Amino acid sequence: MDTIKDINYLILFLVELAMLYNFAAWGFTLRAPTVVRYLVGLGAPSAVIVLWGAFFSPDPAFTLVQPWNAIGEYALFSLSAMLIAKTGRVKYAAIFFAVAVISESIALL
């Protein structure tokens, strides 16, 4: 059972990395001046890293009780999937969202 749990945590970690990629890709593909694209492309994932570290990491600075912790994680995954879908990668967004929801649901069990 521990092996399944470890594999799921690995998948969740990869989903979190993909989420950061999604925020960066969205920022860099905005139809805006180059400076704005760089600011958003680097700033959005940075903001998510700070938010994730403060509330959703394994050892958060601010502990949220359930269901708020799960709602926050699902919200970030949903926003990430929505933003990457706006770049035209709809199939990737659907796969990302499905894997994120399934893996997070298994982790909550």
Wavefront OBJ file of the C-alpha trace (Angstrom):
o trace
v 0.000 0.000 0.000
v 2.882 2.356 0.719
v 4.175 1.863 -2.811
v 0.862 3.010 -4.296
v 0.872 6.010 -1.995
v 4.437 6.890 -2.993
v 3.632 6.583 -6.693
v 0.624 8.868 -6.232
v 2.771 11.439 -4.429
v 5.232 11.318 -7.323
v 2.382 11.880 -9.775
v 1.107 14.769 -7.642
v 4.578 16.323 -7.636
v 4.741 16.061 -11.426
v 1.262 17.615 -11.641
v 2.468 20.510 -9.503
v 5.437 21.028 -11.826
v 3.105 20.900 -14.834
v 0.903 23.478 -13.120
v 3.871 25.850 -12.876
v 4.630 25.230 -16.545
v 0.997 26.014 -17.417
v 1.109 29.362 -15.631
v 4.418 30.258 -17.288
v 3.290 29.165 -20.762
v 0.125 31.211 -20.440
v 2.091 34.271 -19.377
v 4.616 33.995 -22.182
v 1.899 33.565 -24.836
v -0.139 36.627 -23.909
v -0.801 39.108 -26.685
v 0.989 41.922 -24.937
v 4.271 43.797 -25.171
v 7.360 41.682 -24.574
v 8.041 43.212 -21.167
v 4.548 42.347 -19.958
v 4.844 38.788 -21.271
v 8.110 38.296 -19.381
v 6.707 39.823 -16.203
v 3.593 37.650 -16.302
v 5.425 34.566 -17.570
v 7.850 34.700 -14.665
v 5.577 36.360 -12.109
v 2.565 34.045 -12.315
v 4.498 30.851 -11.504
v 6.426 32.719 -8.816
v 3.175 33.804 -7.180
v 1.867 30.234 -7.340
v 5.078 28.933 -5.744
v 4.680 31.385 -2.850
v 0.978 30.555 -2.476
v 1.601 26.804 -2.655
v 4.454 26.994 -0.152
v 2.445 29.095 2.262
v -0.757 27.041 2.244
v -0.539 23.726 0.382
v 2.973 22.306 0.814
v 3.597 19.294 3.065
v 4.861 21.687 5.777
v 2.875 24.914 5.179
v 3.456 28.199 6.965
v -0.317 28.590 7.380
v -2.306 25.417 7.932
v -5.728 25.264 6.325
v -8.304 22.820 7.611
v -10.163 20.512 5.294
v -12.105 21.153 3.080
v -10.410 24.539 2.484
v -7.050 22.970 1.753
v -8.526 20.666 -0.886
v -10.675 23.445 -2.351
v -7.608 25.674 -2.714
v -5.594 22.959 -4.425
v -8.450 22.096 -6.780
v -8.886 25.812 -7.549
v -5.228 26.203 -8.511
v -5.337 23.077 -10.673
v -8.553 24.287 -12.328
v -7.152 27.745 -12.996
v -4.004 26.207 -14.419
v -5.998 23.964 -16.767
v -8.193 26.877 -17.840
v -5.219 29.120 -18.593
v -3.382 26.484 -20.611
v -6.589 25.783 -22.551
v -6.694 29.487 -23.450
v -3.334 29.029 -25.190
v -4.922 26.492 -27.541
v -3.756 23.306 -25.822
v -7.229 22.066 -24.942
v -6.446 18.343 -25.101
v -3.394 18.811 -22.848
v -5.501 20.898 -20.451
v -8.152 18.177 -20.216
v -5.562 15.466 -19.576
v -3.772 17.639 -17.010
v -7.012 18.406 -15.192
v -8.131 14.763 -15.149
v -4.786 13.540 -13.792
v -4.684 16.355 -11.214
v -8.199 15.694 -9.915
v -7.765 11.918 -9.782
v -4.370 12.102 -8.074
v -5.496 14.740 -5.564
v -8.629 12.739 -4.788
v -6.565 9.618 -4.151
v -4.237 11.624 -1.877
v -7.206 12.855 0.142
v -8.350 9.299 0.752
l 1 2 3 4 5 6 7 8 9 10 11 12 13 14 15 16 17 18 19 20 21 22 23 24 25 26 27 28 29 30 31 32 33 34 35 36 37 38 39 40 41 42 43 44 45 46 47 48 49 50 51 52 53 54 55 56 57 58 59 60 61 62 63 64 65 66 67 68 69 70 71 72 73 74 75 76 77 78 79 80 81 82 83 84 85 86 87 88 89 90 91 92 93 94 95 96 97 98 99 100 101 102 103 104 105 106 107 108 109
